[in-house]
Amino acid sequence: MIYIDQILLGNCTSIMSEMPHDSIAACITDPPYNYEFIGRKWDDKEINRRLERIKDSKTLVKNIPYGSGLAGGVRNDRWYERNRENTLEYINWCKEWSKLLFRICKQGAPVAVFNSTRTAAHVQVALEEAGFYTRDVLVYRRHSGIPKGLNLKRKLEKINHPDAKKWDGWHTCFRNEWESIVLVQKPLINNYWETLQKTGVGVFKTINKDGSFQSNIFEGYYDKSEKKFAHCTIKPLELIKKLILTLVPKSMENIVLDPFAGSGTTLVAAQQLGYHFTGIEIEIEYVKIIKERLFDNFQSTLELKIT
Ligand SMILES: C[S@@+](CC[C@H](N)C(=O)[O-])C[C@H]1O[C@@H](n2cnc3c(N)ncnc32)[C@H](O)[C@@H]1O
């Protein structure tokens, strides 16, 4: 079943398995970075434990991975073992959706996947194992980034330790200022030109309007107004628009997919640029936000399919 200009409520793994072969021109997506356990069917007990912990939170997605260094806990063998198990589960889950995504992409289709600097490698290897090949790892440079690790001096001051001053400036993390966008592509049909003629995708528009060659660092995209939509991992609309314009030649045949739509930034960007899109989101509350955003901008004939 092909879904044009629709939002689908459900698990992307089951929905993608029903979509036709070679039907998607590009995928621009932002899956959970292994911070968010909402919607992950493979660890219900853990999801429920974490949901209970955050039930009074204002945001729906707010969670902490074992490996982030933020979750606290004594770093004993058990801690590292749970962290390792969690990483392996995350990798397996990425492999599951990557394989399904590979089948439905057209040859030459670009797939751009946001991820944290900690977990991008997991996503990249999963996509490669599915059959995609890596073109680049783009940098999305953000403005802010607050170090959330341990300030050793402050910690020692709290317990009146005599060495507190000595450890001034020592911390456990860096200021996190960028996210990675793993860029892979489904293999071409012999070469770029043949692929482009047959599938309508394969090349990137890397010469900017001012004549400059697009760098693989994307910066200067920050839109405070987007924050009004209650999704804590929303991406700047202009950044997503730039990615679509760069990666996908415009054509009525080309559908842009986001299987982890969140508040729907990829779908809104595609709609505003006049591209066809398909969005999948597992949380009904986010689907409501997507509908609001899409209807906000256009008189859409959008349908909601519940799978
Ligand atoms: C990082 S957010 C995407 C945010 C989006 N880029 C935006 O600008 O709003 C990832 C989304 O994937 C959804 N999700 C997680 N697992 C899913 C699954 N198996 N199928 C579909 N959606 C899923 C989550 O509910 C979450 O909203």
The ligand as a MOL file (V3000), in Angstrom:
LIG
                    3D

  0  0  0     0  0            999 V3000
M  V30 BEGIN CTAB
M  V30 COUNTS 27 29 0 0 0
M  V30 BEGIN ATOM
M  V30 1 C 13.3560 12.2230 17.9660 0
M  V30 2 S 11.6470 12.1900 17.7240 0 CHG=1
M  V30 3 C 11.4060 12.9900 16.1570 0
M  V30 4 C 11.2250 14.4840 16.2850 0
M  V30 5 C 11.0690 15.1860 14.9480 0
M  V30 6 N 12.3100 15.2820 14.2440 0
M  V30 7 C 10.4900 16.5800 15.0940 0
M  V30 8 O 11.0760 17.5540 14.5930 0
M  V30 9 O 9.4420 16.7090 15.7430 0 CHG=-1
M  V30 10 C 11.3760 10.5000 17.3810 0
M  V30 11 C 9.9280 10.0890 17.3030 0
M  V30 12 O 9.8570 8.7140 16.9180 0
M  V30 13 C 8.7080 8.1450 17.5230 0
M  V30 14 N 8.8800 6.6770 17.5140 0
M  V30 15 C 9.6480 5.9270 18.3330 0
M  V30 16 N 9.5790 4.6330 18.0100 0
M  V30 17 C 8.7560 4.5630 16.9330 0
M  V30 18 C 8.3020 3.4980 16.0970 0
M  V30 19 N 8.6900 2.2500 16.3250 0
M  V30 20 N 7.4780 3.7880 15.0660 0
M  V30 21 C 7.0800 5.0730 14.8230 0
M  V30 22 N 7.4660 6.1180 15.5800 0
M  V30 23 C 8.3080 5.8740 16.6040 0
M  V30 24 C 8.6970 8.7610 18.9200 0
M  V30 25 O 7.3970 8.7250 19.4770 0
M  V30 26 C 9.2050 10.1880 18.6420 0
M  V30 27 O 8.1380 11.0960 18.4990 0
M  V30 END ATOM
M  V30 BEGIN BOND
M  V30 1 1 1 2
M  V30 2 1 2 3
M  V30 3 1 2 10
M  V30 4 1 3 4
M  V30 5 1 4 5
M  V30 6 1 5 6
M  V30 7 1 5 7
M  V30 8 2 7 8
M  V30 9 1 7 9
M  V30 10 1 10 11
M  V30 11 1 11 12
M  V30 12 1 11 26
M  V30 13 1 12 13
M  V30 14 1 13 14
M  V30 15 1 13 24
M  V30 16 1 14 15
M  V30 17 1 14 23
M  V30 18 2 15 16
M  V30 19 1 16 17
M  V30 20 1 17 18
M  V30 21 2 17 23
M  V30 22 1 18 19
M  V30 23 2 18 20
M  V30 24 1 20 21
M  V30 25 2 21 22
M  V30 26 1 22 23
M  V30 27 1 24 25
M  V30 28 1 24 26
M  V30 29 1 26 27
M  V30 END BOND
M  V30 END CTAB
M  END
